[in-house]
Amino acid sequence: MPQMSPISWLILYNLVIMIFITYNLMNYYLFKYNTKAQEIKKLVSKFNWKW
């Protein structure tokens, strides 16, 4: 069984690293949280303390 030459290992290593970086960049930039702006309400206290 012939073994792979060192240049092939470097190409394979670079390919795996580039796929990994691309995958991470896509997950970072394409992931969006659902905004809940309608549900967030500021709680206002109605007490007016007179010291």
C-alpha positions in Angstrom: 0.0 0.0 0.0 1.7 3.3 -1.0 2.0 6.0 1.5 1.0 9.6 0.9 3.8 12.0 0.1 4.4 14.9 2.6 3.1 17.5 0.1 -0.3 15.7 0.1 -0.4 15.8 3.8 0.2 19.5 3.8 -2.6 20.0 1.2 -4.9 17.9 3.2 -4.0 19.8 6.4 -4.6 23.1 4.7 -7.9 21.9 3.3 -9.2 20.8 6.7 -8.0 24.1 8.3 -9.8 26.2 5.6 -13.0 24.2 6.0 -12.8 24.6 9.8 -12.3 28.4 9.5 -15.0 28.8 6.9 -17.4 26.8 9.1 -16.7 28.9 12.1 -17.0 32.2 10.2 -20.4 31.1 8.8 -21.7 30.2 12.2 -20.5 33.5 13.7 -21.9 35.8 11.0 -25.0 33.9 9.9 -26.4 33.1 13.3 -29.2 35.5 14.5 -30.9 35.7 17.8 -34.7 36.3 17.9 -35.2 39.8 19.1 -37.7 40.2 21.9 -38.0 43.9 21.8 -41.8 43.8 22.2 -41.6 41.8 25.4 -39.1 44.0 27.2 -40.8 46.6 29.3 -39.1 49.0 31.7 -40.4 48.5 35.2 -41.3 52.0 36.6 -41.7 52.4 40.3 -44.7 54.6 41.2 -43.5 55.4 44.7 -42.5 59.0 45.3 -40.5 59.0 48.5 -40.5 62.3 50.4 -37.6 62.4 52.9 
